[in-house]
């Protein structure tokens, strides 16, 4: 460990480590059971939770990584409908929800995400790693388990696992007929219908089909249009078929489709992130997103108990966004309209701006790996991974006379009612490959050493599709050329070494070193020139890859026959080329700059306990001290990195009261989340005050059905979910409450 990192780790965090160790609590938020029958048991019956995030099936309390797991029962009882719900229950992990459907930014231990960057965390759904950050923000339905791994996981999952990994497993086909129906209504008004059906198809096949429909008028009022600004309609389907070829060979077919419609760009402009303002756009906007794809997984078990796995996947995403542009006010109130009017232009020629973005991606991926038998002291995994991706990004602004949008929305408008003011279009091709291995050796019953090594190589190409007339021409900067091809290659070795000590069955301690890698990329053609002309530092035609080197120690324990479980972790990370976001109003583009070096030091703990029959308590705390240590502008050195909440607090209580009939019960649940002070800008121009949120749920539960009355953001906390440089604020959802009915059956 570098000397400065050691000093920071001990000078800043020794007290935290002592407190964390004394309280003995990050890795165990999960509750019990993951099968249909166990879900009906009393809450005090604590089951062993198995996780797969380490690429092997492992007990949660034995996994040498800081991990939070949510079983099927957790998901149902806590009302997890979308990613924000489970992230809000995880210490040291936060989510920033933004103005359009495909953008939600995860921050884990200070490693954050921005528009147009690679993700800060690897997201793996049914074994397939998502390559498009816009895929993450989806409805969660028919989910078996969710696992959140913290700290770099590059040794196992490669590029973009720089902050951690989120592993989502949907429910598998069953060998008997079973089904589930879920109906919900909320105060939007919003309506939700979800259903799933599974069973055998002949002797060697099983199937599972599921679907989700959600429709709401929205929750945040547009005070100019006198209607809600965030209506949403989402329809999603998922299908699976499992073929048992023989005792050693299985083939798993999976496919999905999702179509979403909502409205974007519900921003207001303020330089105080704590000023909560309602949207006042004159265009309601269009935000349509389609996701679809499928995969084929082959699993073969050899005579030694080792498993060969092949996963071939195709994914496609398309998103079209059109709405108001800066400063997101009605035409007659806008800055541009009044500026032009002030220059003496006739009123009938004065206009505001609207903006349009068009995103798309398609990719093929292939992974082949071999996993040795779990029965040996020496275990190993090795494999190959390939992914070929094509991405389209188009951004532009049009004149807005208050007449809406002219067609075509996906290209340049020549309509005099909505003429194009600026436009950029880039096609990005990426071919990436990786080789990886993981070795694990049980030296004895107490000591285990794990070592992973992965090499990732990203070959990226950017083709300028912008017509020459729209390419920025700024004196002193090279002018881009239509059809120009730019190429960059990013690569990195990602080691991870962990030593685990288990003196007794009830206690595990681990420590180690890991490296994470997030690939670099291109800014849109000409953006470096526009940024330079505006005096914005650090925007280039491309941005470098980020690496994060982390030292970590942690521990996990169980007490009183598993009725108390907890863990802690203490970490120190040095990040190079941390990305940050810059919006350029001049050409309506979102761009990425990089911080040369930043240090992230912190700790986390959590604990769960069942002190009384039917009563379950959970608590978690996360702390991260982020600091910019090297940057081209000295004014930013010493500041916090953007989008990082310094502290997170999670508290929860659930009580199950059995009723006199012996067949039903009442379940009371309350969850509390506190997001500490959050900085959104490398210059610390504004900091959001701490946010305190409470969710509550009351459920009447029987063997086959349940009815829940629930509220999210129970006390209607008004706050901004996002602040972007330039003063863009996006208002968070207010209180949402409703009823949910669940029914399940077996045949």
Secondary structure, DSSP 8 states (H G I E B T S, - for coil): --HHHHHHHHHHHHHHHHHHHHHT-------S--STTGGGS-TT-----EE-TTSS-EEGGG-SS-EEEEEHHHHHHTT--BHHHHHTTSTTEEEEE-SSTT-EEEEETTB---TTS--SSEEEETTEE---GGGSS-B--SEEEEEEEES--HHHH-TT-SSEEEEEEE----SS-EEEEEEEEETTTEEEEEEEEEEE-SSSEEEEEEEEEEEE--SSEETTTTEES--EEEEEEEEEEEEE-SSSEEEEEEEEEEEEEE----EEE-S-TT-----B-SS--EEEEEEEEEEEEEEEE-TTS-EEEEEEEEEEEEEEEEEE-TT-B-GGGSHHHHHHHHTT--GGG--EEEEEEEEEEEEEEEEEEEE--TTSSEEEEEEEEEEEEEEEEEEEEEEE-SS---S-TTS----TTS-EEEEEEEEEEEEEEEEEEEEEEE-SSSEEEEEEEEEEEEEEEEEE-S-GGGS---TTS----TT-EEEEEEEEEEEEEEEEEEEETTEEEEEEEEEEEE--EE--TTHHHHHHHTT-TTB-SEE--EEEEEEEEEEEEEETTTTEEEEEEEEEEEEEEEEEEEEETTTTEEEEEEEEEEEEEEEEEEEEEEEETTEEEEEEEEEEEEEEEE-SSGGGTTS--TTEESEEEEEEEEEEEE-TTSSEEEEEEEEEEEE--EE-STT---EE--EEEEEEEEEEEESSEEEEEEEESTT----EEEEETTTEEEE----EEEEEEEEEEE-
